[in-house]
Amino acid sequence: MTFNIRRLSAIVCMWLLAASVQAQTLDTVTAQGRPLVQDFPQSSLIIDTSVNSCEHFGIFIASERNAQARGLMYVPEMPDDVGMLFIHPSERMISMWMKNTLIPLDMVFMDRSGVVTHIAENTVPGSLDTISSMRPALAVLEINGGLAARLGIQPGDRVRHPFFGSL
Protein backbone atom coordinates (compact mmCIF):
# COMPACT_ATOMS: atom_id res chain seq x y z
CA MET A 1 0.00 0.00 0.00
CA THR A 2 1.53 3.32 -1.06
CA PHE A 3 0.92 6.62 0.65
CA ASN A 4 -0.56 9.22 -1.69
CA ILE A 5 -0.41 12.78 -0.27
CA ARG A 6 -2.63 14.22 -3.02
CA ARG A 7 -5.35 11.65 -2.30
CA LEU A 8 -5.13 12.32 1.44
CA SER A 9 -5.29 16.06 0.77
CA ALA A 10 -8.41 15.57 -1.38
CA ILE A 11 -10.09 13.54 1.37
CA VAL A 12 -9.27 16.18 3.98
CA CYS A 13 -10.57 18.90 1.65
CA MET A 14 -13.82 17.04 1.14
CA TRP A 15 -14.27 16.70 4.89
CA LEU A 16 -13.54 20.41 5.39
CA LEU A 17 -16.07 21.33 2.71
CA ALA A 18 -18.77 19.18 4.27
CA ALA A 19 -18.02 20.55 7.73
CA SER A 20 -17.93 24.19 6.70
CA VAL A 21 -20.92 24.51 4.37
CA GLN A 22 -23.04 25.75 7.26
CA ALA A 23 -20.33 28.07 8.63
CA GLN A 24 -19.91 30.33 5.61
CA THR A 25 -19.84 34.10 5.75
CA LEU A 26 -21.87 34.68 2.60
CA ASP A 27 -24.59 36.50 4.51
CA THR A 28 -22.14 39.29 5.43
CA VAL A 29 -21.62 40.39 1.80
CA THR A 30 -23.78 43.33 0.75
CA ALA A 31 -24.16 45.63 -2.24
CA GLN A 32 -25.77 48.99 -1.56
CA GLY A 33 -26.94 47.69 1.82
CA ARG A 34 -28.71 44.61 0.41
CA PRO A 35 -27.35 41.12 1.21
CA LEU A 36 -26.22 39.28 -1.94
CA VAL A 37 -27.73 36.04 -0.54
CA GLN A 38 -31.12 37.49 -1.47
CA ASP A 39 -30.22 37.71 -5.16
CA PHE A 40 -27.69 34.97 -5.97
CA PRO A 41 -27.68 31.19 -5.47
CA GLN A 42 -24.96 30.02 -3.08
CA SER A 43 -22.61 27.06 -3.10
CA SER A 44 -19.09 26.04 -2.10
CA LEU A 45 -15.98 25.10 -4.01
CA ILE A 46 -12.47 23.91 -3.34
CA ILE A 47 -9.27 24.77 -5.17
CA ASP A 48 -6.54 22.13 -5.00
CA THR A 49 -3.36 24.15 -5.33
CA SER A 50 -0.01 23.04 -6.68
CA VAL A 51 1.46 23.82 -3.24
CA ASN A 52 -0.58 20.85 -1.89
CA SER A 53 -3.18 22.87 -0.08
CA CYS A 54 -6.91 23.02 -0.56
CA GLU A 55 -8.66 26.34 -0.36
CA HIS A 56 -12.37 26.46 0.43
CA PHE A 57 -14.68 29.27 -0.70
CA GLY A 58 -18.33 29.97 -0.11
CA ILE A 59 -19.52 31.32 -3.45
CA PHE A 60 -22.32 33.20 -5.09
CA ILE A 61 -23.21 31.80 -8.51
CA ALA A 62 -23.77 34.07 -11.49
CA SER A 63 -25.04 31.92 -14.35
CA GLU A 64 -27.83 34.10 -15.69
CA ARG A 65 -27.03 37.08 -17.94
CA ASN A 66 -28.46 39.68 -15.54
CA ALA A 67 -26.60 38.18 -12.58
CA GLN A 68 -23.36 38.19 -14.56
CA ALA A 69 -23.87 41.82 -15.56
CA ARG A 70 -24.30 42.75 -11.90
CA GLY A 71 -21.60 40.53 -10.44
CA LEU A 72 -19.85 42.07 -7.44
CA MET A 73 -20.77 45.66 -8.33
CA TYR A 74 -21.15 47.96 -5.31
CA VAL A 75 -19.78 45.39 -2.84
CA PRO A 76 -17.65 47.45 -0.39
CA GLU A 77 -15.85 44.48 1.19
CA MET A 78 -15.79 40.72 1.06
CA PRO A 79 -14.35 38.06 3.41
CA ASP A 80 -11.34 36.17 2.05
CA ASP A 81 -13.27 32.88 2.04
CA VAL A 82 -15.99 34.23 -0.27
CA GLY A 83 -16.11 34.63 -4.05
CA MET A 84 -18.40 34.70 -7.05
CA LEU A 85 -18.41 32.01 -9.73
CA PHE A 86 -19.47 33.14 -13.21
CA ILE A 87 -20.64 30.14 -15.22
CA HIS A 88 -20.96 30.32 -19.00
CA PRO A 89 -22.90 27.94 -21.27
CA SER A 90 -19.85 26.94 -23.31
CA GLU A 91 -16.09 27.47 -23.45
CA ARG A 92 -15.21 30.70 -25.19
CA MET A 93 -13.03 33.76 -24.85
CA ILE A 94 -14.36 35.65 -21.84
CA SER A 95 -14.06 39.40 -21.38
CA MET A 96 -14.89 41.18 -18.15
CA TRP A 97 -14.54 44.64 -16.65
CA MET A 98 -14.66 46.32 -13.25
CA LYS A 99 -17.40 48.90 -13.84
CA ASN A 100 -18.96 49.94 -10.51
CA THR A 101 -16.78 47.42 -8.66
CA LEU A 102 -15.42 48.95 -5.47
CA ILE A 103 -12.76 46.41 -4.46
CA PRO A 104 -9.77 44.94 -6.33
CA LEU A 105 -10.38 41.37 -7.46
CA ASP A 106 -8.43 38.40 -8.75
CA MET A 107 -10.22 36.76 -11.67
CA VAL A 108 -9.46 33.05 -11.87
CA PHE A 109 -10.40 31.64 -15.30
CA MET A 110 -11.09 27.90 -15.69
CA ASP A 111 -11.71 25.44 -18.51
CA ARG A 112 -14.55 22.90 -18.69
CA SER A 113 -12.78 20.46 -16.38
CA GLY A 114 -12.14 23.09 -13.69
CA VAL A 115 -8.45 23.57 -14.42
CA VAL A 116 -7.21 27.12 -13.84
CA THR A 117 -6.01 28.51 -17.18
CA HIS A 118 -5.30 32.16 -16.33
CA ILE A 119 -5.43 34.57 -13.41
CA ALA A 120 -5.92 38.32 -13.79
CA GLU A 121 -4.55 39.61 -10.49
CA ASN A 122 -5.54 42.74 -8.58
CA THR A 123 -7.91 44.15 -11.18
CA VAL A 124 -8.50 47.87 -10.81
CA PRO A 125 -11.78 48.94 -9.16
CA GLY A 126 -14.04 50.94 -11.48
CA SER A 127 -11.90 50.32 -14.56
CA LEU A 128 -13.58 49.88 -17.94
CA ASP A 129 -10.49 48.15 -19.35
CA THR A 130 -11.20 44.70 -20.78
CA ILE A 131 -9.92 41.78 -18.73
CA SER A 132 -9.51 38.74 -20.96
CA SER A 133 -9.42 35.03 -20.22
CA MET A 134 -6.49 34.91 -22.70
CA ARG A 135 -7.82 31.55 -24.00
CA PRO A 136 -11.21 29.84 -24.07
CA ALA A 137 -12.70 29.40 -20.59
CA LEU A 138 -15.97 28.15 -19.16
CA ALA A 139 -16.02 29.86 -15.79
CA VAL A 140 -14.46 32.68 -13.77
CA LEU A 141 -14.04 32.83 -10.01
CA GLU A 142 -13.72 36.33 -8.57
CA ILE A 143 -11.99 36.56 -5.20
CA ASN A 144 -10.36 39.40 -3.27
CA GLY A 145 -7.43 41.02 -5.05
CA GLY A 146 -4.06 39.52 -4.13
CA LEU A 147 -5.62 36.42 -2.58
CA ALA A 148 -4.64 34.06 -5.41
CA ALA A 149 -0.95 34.85 -4.89
CA ARG A 150 -1.21 34.65 -1.09
CA LEU A 151 -2.86 31.21 -1.30
CA GLY A 152 -0.56 29.92 -4.04
CA ILE A 153 -3.34 29.55 -6.62
CA GLN A 154 -1.88 29.34 -10.13
CA PRO A 155 -2.61 28.03 -13.63
CA GLY A 156 -2.85 24.25 -13.62
CA ASP A 157 -4.58 24.09 -10.23
CA ARG A 158 -7.94 22.31 -10.11
CA VAL A 159 -11.24 23.77 -8.95
CA ARG A 160 -13.68 21.25 -7.52
CA HIS A 161 -17.39 22.02 -7.75
CA PRO A 162 -20.39 20.03 -9.02
CA PHE A 163 -20.52 22.27 -12.09
CA PHE A 164 -17.20 20.75 -13.22
CA GLY A 165 -18.36 17.24 -12.37
CA SER A 166 -16.19 17.10 -9.28
CA LEU A 167 -16.46 17.73 -5.58
C-alpha positions, 0 to 999 in steps of 0.5 A: 500500500503506497501513501498518496499525499494528493489523495489524502489532501483531497479527502481532507478537503472534502471533509472540510467542505462538508463541515464548513458549508453551514459556517460560511460568511456569505450573509455578510456580503452586501451591495448597496446595503442589500445582502447578496444572498437574497439575489444569488444562489450560493454554493461552495468550491475547493481549489486544490493548489499546486502547493498541496493545499486546498482552499475552500470558498463559499460562493455566489453563482452568477449563471444568468445574464443579468446576474453576470452583468451585476456581479460584485458591483457595489460590494464594499468588502468581502471576506477572504473565504468568499467569491463569485463564480461566473458560469458560461454555457460553453467554453469561449473567450471571456471578457470582463470589466470592473465597472462599478466594482469597489474592491480589487479582485483576482479573476481566476479563469477555468476550462470545462474540467475546472483547471485554472487557465489564467489569473488576472490579479488585482484588477482595478476597481471601477476600470472599464479596461477589458480583462480577458481570459487569454484563451477559451474558458468556461467559468471565472471565479472572482476573489479578493485582489491579491488572494490568489498569490497569497494562497498559491493559486496558479494556472494548472490548479484544479477547482472542484465544484459540481458544475465541473463534475467534481467535488 
